[in-house]
Amino acid sequence: MHGDVHVGCGQAAQGNGPVATPAPRPGPTSPRSKGALAAYRDATLFKVIYGWGLRRTETSRLDVADWGRNPAAPEFGRYGMLHVRYGKAVRGQPPRRRNVPSVMAWAVEAVADYAENIRPRFGCGNHPALWLTERGGRVRPAEINSRFTAYRDALGLPAELTPHSLRHSWVTHLTEDGVDRRFIQEAAGHRCDTSTAIYTHVSGDFMNTALRKALAPALGQPG
């Protein structure tokens, strides 16, 4: 018995059937150009993890079609809402789905630029995945880990940092920005608020400001 054969975009497995004609690959295809495309993809992928508070598997399984409009945020166009189809599942249950509204304009600009200008240069227009490899497959969770580790170590950042740290930062920063806790809980896909609380690592300045606001009524001061 032969093992599974990975067939990339524009490739066909050997067999008795007709061989599909490879689709043209737009843009430069030199090793240096491919490396630049992969680096751009990686940078955008990590921005999306942070910008929408995603887990690794959720990020890996994103398709281009998972983006949609949000009537409450028309300024984001077709990137106003992200439909997460492979959220963390309860044991014995299918993956939990959720919609995550876009809240960071710079993140929307980053993913729109990648999806519309960079992704097509991988030459796999018919593949549904948002994140494509140089061979035309889908970027897997393990590859997200390895790429993050490579960049982290090259930059001399603490070894404790992982892709999941970006998700924690998203929860923390939304909390510090005063976003409603229930909104954060739903967008993060947490079943209870205690999970969201564990994710939160607010700064000392934020805690001091929150304390002053809490004490203001008792001290007869404006909030």
Buried (B, 14 or more C-beta within 10 A) or exposed (E): EEEEEEBBBBEEEEEEEEEEEEEEBEEEEEEEEBEBBBEBBBBBBBBBBBBBBBBBBBBBBBBBEBBEEBEEBEEBEEBBBBBBBBBEEEEEEEBBEBEBBBBBEEBBEBBBEBBEEBBBBBBBEEBEBBBBBBEBBBBBBEBBBEBBBEBBEEEEEEEEBBBBBBBBBBBBBBBBEEBEBEEBBBBBBBEEEEEBEEBBEBEEEBEEEBEEEEEEEEEEEEE
